């Protein structure tokens, strides 16, 4: 009993000392604030590290060679240099209508390469390319005319599907089977894409399983070193989509 009374008296004295000594109260408050600030800093730094590691595993940062996506990508990149735009590819997303995607494509001779194109149609869709107007080619998906504002004036007229005379002056059409997609480059006059893949198992199509991911962020070649890009908001939204889908 005596030992307990001594402890009680000690605690009482400590509380009384704190009550009547403002310096003790002030020091304790500083310690609490410092502990809270350090805890917040730890959480923030840990969060950035986790997001950075996660983004590194989800996003593929790659240079885009060639001019099949001009004017969207490599519009001003010179042909005779190694200067080209870079793209952040969200490997967590397959893309939807109008998105730019990266595809692992197997060529005629069995060579494998990665191509970057615009997703036009998906399984079950019917793609119609009308070349009856000699000045302007029109593309339809399920009977709906696409408004392709991303094309330049020089690409208003281009070949349709396949290598027949209809692909140049008539109407060509294809309906995609389950598991297939249809894509084209924005530089329609200078793009090898689904319009000419007649050697594939499913002519003029690409398997959806070959999609590597959706392009969320493009860095122009003259800004690669500074890291500035055109679609940073899309890049941030891509990170948000990933976390929302998980949590």
VMD Tcl script that draws the C-alpha trace (Angstrom):
set ca {
  {0.00 0.00 0.00}
  {2.80 2.38 0.84}
  {4.54 1.77 -2.50}
  {1.30 2.43 -4.37}
  {0.79 5.65 -2.43}
  {4.30 6.76 -3.31}
  {3.63 6.14 -7.04}
  {0.33 8.00 -6.84}
  {1.98 10.93 -5.16}
  {4.74 10.93 -7.81}
  {2.20 11.02 -10.64}
  {0.25 13.77 -8.92}
  {3.36 15.84 -8.43}
  {4.27 15.41 -12.12}
  {0.82 16.55 -13.23}
  {0.88 19.47 -10.84}
  {4.31 20.49 -12.06}
  {3.07 20.43 -15.65}
  {-0.02 22.40 -14.72}
  {1.89 25.20 -13.00}
  {4.94 25.27 -15.27}
  {4.05 26.60 -18.76}
  {7.51 25.73 -20.06}
  {6.88 22.01 -19.47}
  {3.50 22.22 -21.21}
  {5.06 24.07 -24.15}
  {7.84 21.50 -24.54}
  {5.36 18.63 -24.48}
  {3.25 20.36 -27.15}
  {6.31 20.82 -29.34}
  {7.18 17.14 -28.97}
  {3.62 16.13 -29.97}
  {3.62 18.43 -33.02}
  {7.05 17.17 -34.08}
  {5.88 13.57 -33.75}
  {2.80 14.30 -35.89}
  {4.86 16.09 -38.58}
  {7.44 13.28 -38.71}
  {4.66 10.69 -38.97}
  {3.04 12.58 -41.85}
  {6.39 12.93 -43.63}
  {7.02 9.23 -43.23}
  {3.59 8.37 -44.67}
  {4.05 10.77 -47.62}
  {7.55 9.56 -48.47}
  {6.49 5.92 -48.16}
  {3.48 6.63 -50.38}
  {5.61 8.24 -53.09}
  {8.04 5.35 -52.99}
  {5.23 2.79 -53.30}
  {3.54 4.73 -56.13}
  {6.87 5.13 -57.92}
  {7.65 1.41 -57.68}
  {4.12 0.52 -58.75}
  {4.15 2.95 -61.69}
  {7.53 1.62 -62.80}
  {6.06 -1.89 -63.01}
  {2.86 -0.75 -64.70}
  {4.21 1.83 -67.14}
  {6.59 1.10 -69.98}
  {8.60 4.14 -71.12}
  {9.65 3.74 -74.73}
  {10.83 5.71 -77.74}
  {8.58 5.75 -80.81}
  {10.45 5.35 -84.09}
  {8.92 5.96 -87.49}
  {6.20 8.26 -88.78}
  {3.12 6.03 -88.93}
  {1.40 8.10 -86.20}
  {2.13 11.57 -87.57}
  {0.87 14.18 -86.71}
  {0.02 12.81 -83.26}
  {3.48 11.37 -82.64}
  {6.83 12.38 -84.19}
  {5.20 15.22 -86.13}
  {8.38 17.31 -86.18}
  {10.98 14.59 -85.64}
  {13.59 14.55 -88.43}
  {13.91 11.37 -90.50}
  {17.68 11.25 -90.44}
  {18.29 11.43 -86.69}
  {17.58 9.50 -83.52}
  {15.28 12.23 -82.23}
  {11.78 10.88 -81.66}
  {8.90 11.18 -79.23}
  {8.61 8.98 -76.16}
  {5.49 7.31 -74.83}
  {4.36 6.06 -71.43}
  {2.44 2.84 -72.08}
  {-0.04 1.79 -69.41}
  {0.33 -1.99 -69.48}
  {-2.62 -2.30 -67.11}
  {-5.09 -1.03 -69.73}
  {-6.02 -2.52 -73.13}
  {-7.60 0.67 -74.46}
  {-10.92 1.48 -76.07}
  {-12.20 3.20 -79.22}
  {-9.90 5.98 -80.38}
  {-7.10 5.21 -77.91}
  {-3.49 4.89 -78.99}
  {-2.19 1.42 -78.16}
  {1.04 -0.55 -78.41}
  {0.76 -4.03 -79.93}
  {3.20 -6.94 -80.11}
  {2.83 -7.82 -83.78}
  {4.17 -10.85 -85.63}
  {5.17 -10.03 -89.20}
  {4.86 -11.99 -92.41}
  {8.25 -13.68 -91.91}
  {7.62 -14.45 -88.25}
  {9.57 -11.46 -86.95}
  {8.10 -9.87 -83.82}
  {7.98 -6.11 -83.37}
  {6.12 -3.57 -81.27}
  {3.86 -1.19 -83.19}
  {1.99 1.88 -81.99}
  {-1.40 2.58 -83.62}
  {-4.89 3.91 -82.94}
  {-7.59 1.44 -81.89}
  {-10.48 1.74 -84.35}
  {-12.74 -1.24 -83.61}
  {-13.11 -4.24 -81.32}
  {-14.56 -7.74 -81.46}
  {-18.00 -7.93 -83.02}
  {-17.67 -4.56 -84.76}
  {-17.97 -4.03 -88.50}
  {-15.40 -1.71 -90.07}
  {-16.28 -0.10 -93.40}
  {-13.84 2.05 -95.38}
  {-15.50 4.04 -98.17}
  {-13.21 5.28 -100.94}
  {-15.88 6.19 -103.49}
  {-15.12 9.88 -102.91}
  {-11.75 10.53 -104.63}
  {-10.98 13.43 -102.29}
  {-11.89 12.02 -98.88}
  {-11.91 8.51 -97.40}
  {-14.56 7.82 -94.80}
  {-14.34 5.21 -92.06}
  {-17.42 3.72 -90.41}
  {-17.72 1.47 -87.36}
  {-21.07 -0.31 -87.14}
  {-22.48 2.19 -89.63}
  {-21.38 5.25 -87.66}
  {-19.02 7.67 -89.42}
  {-15.84 8.33 -87.39}
  {-14.91 11.97 -86.79}
  {-11.14 11.60 -87.02}
  {-9.91 15.08 -86.14}
  {-6.46 13.67 -85.38}
  {-5.77 13.07 -89.10}
  {-3.89 15.69 -91.11}
  {-5.26 17.16 -94.35}
  {-2.72 15.14 -96.36}
  {-4.26 11.92 -94.98}
  {-7.84 12.61 -96.01}
  {-7.59 9.93 -98.71}
  {-6.02 6.51 -98.09}
  {-6.35 2.85 -99.02}
  {-9.04 0.67 -97.53}
  {-8.90 -2.96 -96.41}
  {-6.90 -5.43 -98.49}
  {-5.18 -5.03 -101.84}
  {-8.10 -5.12 -104.25}
  {-9.17 -2.29 -106.53}
  {-12.06 -1.64 -104.15}
  {-9.61 -0.68 -101.42}
  {-8.53 2.28 -103.57}
  {-11.74 3.40 -105.28}
  {-14.58 1.42 -103.71}
  {-15.94 0.14 -100.40}
  {-14.19 -2.52 -98.29}
  {-15.57 -4.02 -95.10}
  {-14.77 -6.54 -92.39}
  {-16.56 -7.82 -89.27}
  {-14.25 -8.68 -86.39}
  {-14.56 -12.05 -84.74}
  {-14.34 -12.63 -81.00}
  {-10.90 -11.87 -79.60}
  {-9.79 -9.54 -82.42}
  {-9.26 -5.81 -82.85}
  {-8.72 -3.43 -85.79}
  {-6.24 -0.55 -85.69}
  {-4.70 1.99 -88.06}
  {-1.94 4.57 -87.88}
  {-2.83 8.27 -87.99}
  {-0.50 8.66 -90.97}
  {-2.80 6.54 -93.12}
  {-0.74 6.91 -96.31}
  {2.39 5.65 -94.56}
  {1.23 3.06 -92.03}
  {1.40 -0.73 -92.07}
  {-1.64 -1.77 -90.04}
  {-4.75 -3.98 -90.00}
  {-5.78 -2.85 -93.47}
  {-3.08 -5.05 -95.04}
  {-2.53 -7.94 -92.59}
  {-3.95 -10.49 -95.03}
  {-1.32 -13.07 -94.06}
  {-2.60 -13.42 -90.49}
  {-4.65 -16.32 -89.17}
  {-7.61 -13.93 -89.15}
  {-7.08 -11.59 -92.15}
  {-6.97 -7.82 -91.57}
  {-7.19 -8.19 -87.78}
  {-4.99 -8.44 -84.70}
  {-5.60 -10.54 -81.60}
  {-6.62 -8.54 -78.54}
  {-4.20 -10.66 -76.52}
  {-1.34 -9.01 -78.44}
  {-2.08 -5.58 -76.96}
  {0.76 -4.47 -74.68}
  {-1.07 -1.48 -73.28}
  {-2.62 1.94 -73.79}
  {-0.53 5.07 -74.36}
  {-1.32 7.57 -71.60}
  {1.45 10.10 -71.93}
  {3.48 11.38 -74.88}
  {6.75 13.29 -74.52}
  {7.72 15.30 -77.64}
  {11.24 14.61 -78.87}
  {12.39 18.17 -78.18}
  {11.25 17.92 -74.56}
  {12.50 14.44 -73.67}
  {15.27 15.74 -71.42}
  {12.98 18.06 -69.50}
  {10.30 15.39 -69.19}
  {7.44 17.67 -70.27}
  {4.59 16.02 -72.20}
  {1.26 16.56 -73.90}
  {-1.04 14.38 -71.82}
  {0.16 14.54 -68.22}
  {-3.42 14.63 -66.96}
  {-4.11 11.35 -68.78}
  {-0.97 9.89 -67.19}
  {-2.19 10.87 -63.69}
  {-5.67 9.54 -64.46}
  {-4.07 6.26 -65.52}
  {-2.40 5.92 -62.10}
  {-5.73 6.77 -60.46}
  {-7.57 4.14 -62.54}
  {-5.09 1.47 -61.49}
  {-5.43 2.20 -57.77}
  {-9.22 2.51 -57.97}
  {-9.50 -0.86 -59.71}
  {-7.38 -2.49 -56.99}
  {-8.87 -0.80 -53.93}
}
mol new
graphics top color blue
foreach p $ca { graphics top sphere $p radius 0.5 }
foreach p [lrange $ca 0 end-1] q [lrange $ca 1 end] { graphics top cylinder $p $q radius 0.2 }
display resetview
